[in-house]
């Protein structure tokens, strides 16, 4: 029996913008700058982005964690962006840990 191929859901820039609470223009700018790398979105492609790509880009834009400059660096040197992202993740983890410890100290002081 032949397998039927299920079409992958694609997101328009407008749908990504709505998920990211930003503008269609900001999504288009970041994608055009190269956030998907060399093999990513090709200008003139009217099919949108995969749902996975769209969700990732929306998450990054929601956090204001990327700019066209970051996208260009990601396109040309993804390792540099990964190194920076890991460093930022570690700094965030430490801040969250300190915040948790500070909250626990406040609760103990109040008790």
NORWO-V967865 format. One record per pair of residues at least 24 apart in sequence whose ideal C-beta (glycine too) atoms are under 10 Angstrom apart, sorted by the first residue. I is the first residue (numbers start at 0). J is the second residue. Records with the same first field share a line. If there is no record, write none. Layout:
I=J + J
This chain:
7=46 + 49 + 50 + 51
8=47 + 49 + 50 + 51 + 53
9=44 + 45 + 46 + 47 + 48 + 49 + 50 + 52 + 53
10=46 + 47 + 48 + 49 + 50 + 51 + 52 + 53 + 54 + 56 + 57
11=45 + 46 + 47 + 48 + 53
12=40 + 47 + 48 + 53 + 56
13=47
14=47 + 48 + 50 + 53 + 57
15=47 + 48 + 50 + 52 + 53 + 54 + 55 + 56 + 57 + 60
16=53 + 56 + 57 + 60
17=57
18=53 + 54 + 56 + 57 + 58 + 60 + 61
19=53 + 54 + 56 + 57 + 58 + 59 + 60 + 61 + 62 + 63
20=57 + 60 + 61
21=57 + 60 + 61 + 63
22=60
25=60 + 65 + 66 + 67
26=53 + 56 + 57 + 60
28=66 + 67 + 70
29=56 + 59 + 60 + 65 + 66 + 67 + 69 + 70 + 73
30=56 + 67 + 70
31=67 + 70
32=65 + 66 + 67 + 68 + 69 + 70 + 71 + 72 + 73 + 74
33=67 + 69 + 70 + 71 + 72 + 73 + 74 + 75
34=59 + 60 + 65 + 66 + 67 + 69 + 70 + 71 + 72 + 73 + 74 + 80
35=70 + 73 + 74
36=70 + 73 + 74 + 75 + 77
37=74 + 75 + 77
39=70 + 73 + 74
59=84
